[in-house]
Amino acid sequence: MGYYLPSHIEGWRVLTLRSLGADGILLAADWLAQRENYQWLDFGHGQQVVTAQTLAFMLRRDIHLLRLYTADETDEPIGLVALSDISAAFKSATLWYVLGDKRYGGLGYTTRAVAEMLTLGFRELRVRTVHAWAVERNAPSIAVLRRNNFRLVGRLRQCHEIDGRPCDRLLFDLLAREHTEVVGRAAEPWQQIFDRRLLGDRRRFADAVDVEQRRGVDRRASSERAL
């Protein structure tokens, strides 16, 4: 299953990827310093927390491509998506990502940001395969990979630890031709997504009006009793 990702709809702001400036580095470092995020990561030799200085260093190296991503309807970044260990010789890279603003969890933004980053990797960096791993207990991360057509190719047993408990890491990969097939086949027309959102907004507005009307009736009834 994949997503058709239009880059622009007139009058409607959609998810975008953007480079990290000074403020973006600090924001991303703050996300990566939070235990709910770094417990799922490993940047080598057991290093899980990445500082702003480390991110700035990573940005200066060709083996990393880091991008913030926004939500629809806003210009504020909500997460970070990256390709690391980019190899020109072997045409490969490793994918990782973090949803920093958990208010946007479960809405598909990380899935779409990953799809956009994969397009950058396959089309502009000319990699032919992207690898990723996820801790077996991290169901949202696994779902992001599966929705982008990653295939489970292996398991590293008890090589991760969370709250003192050993966990397995699930290994995934994706070839360039598989990504092309995914993004070229719409899982859901964008107009349907837009219409469903609009319908949700209308329902919330109608509910709010209904609540206010009931309050008005209650206030009038109270006034009449007082008279």
Buried (B, 14 or more C-beta within 10 A) or exposed (E): EBBBBEEEEEEEEBBBBEEBEEEBBEBBBEBBBEEEBBBBBBBEEEEBBBEBEBBBEBBEEEEBBBBBBBBBEEEEBBBBBBBBBBEEEEBBBBBBBBBBBEEBEEBBBBBBBBBBBBBBBBEEBEBBBBBBBBBBBBEEBBBBBBBBBBEEEEEEEEEBEEEEEEBBBBBBBBBBEBBBEBBEEEEEEBEEBBEEBEEEEEEEEEEEEEEEEEEEEEEEEEEEEEE
